[in-house]
């Protein structure tokens, strides 16, 4: 199994490289400044650029170089922390101390003027990969945001990757110990995670600055507005990694992308660039990386100036007739995953594939 990289006192990278990060801030300020910073606090990096020179690596040692699904040995799994992560864990604690009602380990929740900002910032998995514990935190944050006075929700990520999907090293470890019990627990965690997005009544805006893979890409049609950086890309290689679709993608992808392209993504791991995703309707707009944060924040603040009742009722009109259908699809998808993981044949196929890739040179 791949080794966890050691920590050097800083979480998600070296604080000395914070000057290279991109922050969510008002466009009237400089690119690297954040309007929402409080006096005496450091800037909070929310999304970072992806370098094509350094491959993104997922939780099982998978090199995701510019979208290709090539896996290398665990020795090559180590991330370039100076490029990919600039989030100081001391800053994480500072944010939480200032927001006592939002205390999480793998996400950061910030209450802004008129909206709630959730940032994926996992310290227990690589590249913001999802585990049941992380998905539970996101659900809890969504529940809090649905009951507070915010008008909408902004979802983004710390680091150069938006979300790399399920943490497959976690799957191997848990399913190896107790196949039947863990398959039920993980499948139910995915079901509840996806259901939280389906049932969320306020508009959800997603800002994607880097790769979105697997479940991280599948949930996008469940959100209301998706803005992406030019450097973002999307991939759902479920069949390639011996899994069935999740996040309602078996229904939403054919509806949005068309059956032909959806099948290529779900069965063959077809990668979509940000521009391709925008042209096919998966993404609303694509912005230049250097101004991405400012473009997103300006638009979110403009939305937050609207009436809360109007925003919520407008979403209800658009989404209400889809809700029951999406919930049924979600149940069926998770039931299929549970059956796959609880069967020795399906689990052996997953294990053999992942183990072959882990030790592939």
Secondary structure as the mmCIF struct_conf table of DSSP 4:
data_model
#
loop_
_struct_conf.conf_type_id
_struct_conf.id
_struct_conf.beg_label_comp_id
_struct_conf.beg_label_asym_id
_struct_conf.beg_label_seq_id
_struct_conf.end_label_comp_id
_struct_conf.end_label_asym_id
_struct_conf.end_label_seq_id
HELX_LH_PP_P HELX_LH_PP_P1 UNK A 2 UNK A 7
BEND BEND1 UNK A 9 UNK A 10
TURN_TY1_P TURN_TY1_P1 UNK A 11 UNK A 12
STRN STRN1 UNK A 13 UNK A 13
HELX_RH_3T_P HELX_RH_3T_P1 UNK A 15 UNK A 20
STRN STRN2 UNK A 22 UNK A 22
TURN_TY1_P TURN_TY1_P2 UNK A 27 UNK A 28
BEND BEND2 UNK A 29 UNK A 29
TURN_TY1_P TURN_TY1_P3 UNK A 31 UNK A 32
TURN_TY1_P TURN_TY1_P4 UNK A 35 UNK A 36
HELX_LH_PP_P HELX_LH_PP_P2 UNK A 37 UNK A 38
TURN_TY1_P TURN_TY1_P5 UNK A 39 UNK A 40
HELX_LH_PP_P HELX_LH_PP_P3 UNK A 41 UNK A 43
STRN STRN3 UNK A 47 UNK A 47
HELX_LH_PP_P HELX_LH_PP_P4 UNK A 49 UNK A 51
TURN_TY1_P TURN_TY1_P6 UNK A 52 UNK A 53
BEND BEND3 UNK A 54 UNK A 54
STRN STRN4 UNK A 56 UNK A 57
TURN_TY1_P TURN_TY1_P7 UNK A 59 UNK A 60
BEND BEND4 UNK A 61 UNK A 61
STRN STRN5 UNK A 62 UNK A 64
HELX_RH_3T_P HELX_RH_3T_P2 UNK A 65 UNK A 67
STRN STRN6 UNK A 70 UNK A 71
HELX_RH_3T_P HELX_RH_3T_P3 UNK A 74 UNK A 77
HELX_RH_AL_P HELX_RH_AL_P1 UNK A 81 UNK A 84
STRN STRN7 UNK A 86 UNK A 86
HELX_RH_AL_P HELX_RH_AL_P2 UNK A 89 UNK A 98
TURN_TY1_P TURN_TY1_P8 UNK A 100 UNK A 101
BEND BEND5 UNK A 105 UNK A 106
STRN STRN8 UNK A 107 UNK A 111
BEND BEND6 UNK A 113 UNK A 114
STRN STRN9 UNK A 115 UNK A 120
BEND BEND7 UNK A 123 UNK A 125
HELX_RH_3T_P HELX_RH_3T_P4 UNK A 126 UNK A 128
STRN STRN10 UNK A 130 UNK A 130
HELX_RH_AL_P HELX_RH_AL_P3 UNK A 132 UNK A 147
BEND BEND8 UNK A 148 UNK A 149
BEND BEND9 UNK A 151 UNK A 151
STRN STRN11 UNK A 152 UNK A 157
BEND BEND10 UNK A 158 UNK A 160
BEND BEND11 UNK A 162 UNK A 162
STRN STRN12 UNK A 163 UNK A 163
STRN STRN13 UNK A 166 UNK A 166
HELX_RH_AL_P HELX_RH_AL_P4 UNK A 168 UNK A 177
HELX_RH_AL_P HELX_RH_AL_P5 UNK A 179 UNK A 199
BEND BEND12 UNK A 202 UNK A 202
STRN STRN14 UNK A 203 UNK A 208
BEND BEND13 UNK A 210 UNK A 210
STRN STRN15 UNK A 212 UNK A 213
TURN_TY1_P TURN_TY1_P9 UNK A 214 UNK A 214
HELX_RH_AL_P HELX_RH_AL_P6 UNK A 215 UNK A 218
TURN_TY1_P TURN_TY1_P10 UNK A 219 UNK A 219
HELX_RH_3T_P HELX_RH_3T_P5 UNK A 220 UNK A 222
BEND BEND14 UNK A 223 UNK A 224
STRN STRN16 UNK A 225 UNK A 229
TURN_TY1_P TURN_TY1_P11 UNK A 230 UNK A 231
STRN STRN17 UNK A 233 UNK A 235
TURN_TY1_P TURN_TY1_P12 UNK A 238 UNK A 242
TURN_TY1_P TURN_TY1_P13 UNK A 247 UNK A 248
HELX_RH_AL_P HELX_RH_AL_P7 UNK A 249 UNK A 257
HELX_RH_AL_P HELX_RH_AL_P8 UNK A 259 UNK A 268
STRN STRN18 UNK A 271 UNK A 273
HELX_RH_AL_P HELX_RH_AL_P9 UNK A 274 UNK A 280
TURN_TY1_P TURN_TY1_P14 UNK A 281 UNK A 281
BEND BEND15 UNK A 282 UNK A 282
BEND BEND16 UNK A 284 UNK A 284
STRN STRN19 UNK A 285 UNK A 287
HELX_RH_3T_P HELX_RH_3T_P6 UNK A 289 UNK A 291
HELX_RH_AL_P HELX_RH_AL_P10 UNK A 292 UNK A 304
TURN_TY1_P TURN_TY1_P15 UNK A 305 UNK A 305
BEND BEND17 UNK A 306 UNK A 306
HELX_RH_AL_P HELX_RH_AL_P11 UNK A 308 UNK A 342
BEND BEND18 UNK A 343 UNK A 343
HELX_RH_AL_P HELX_RH_AL_P12 UNK A 344 UNK A 358
TURN_TY1_P TURN_TY1_P16 UNK A 359 UNK A 359
#
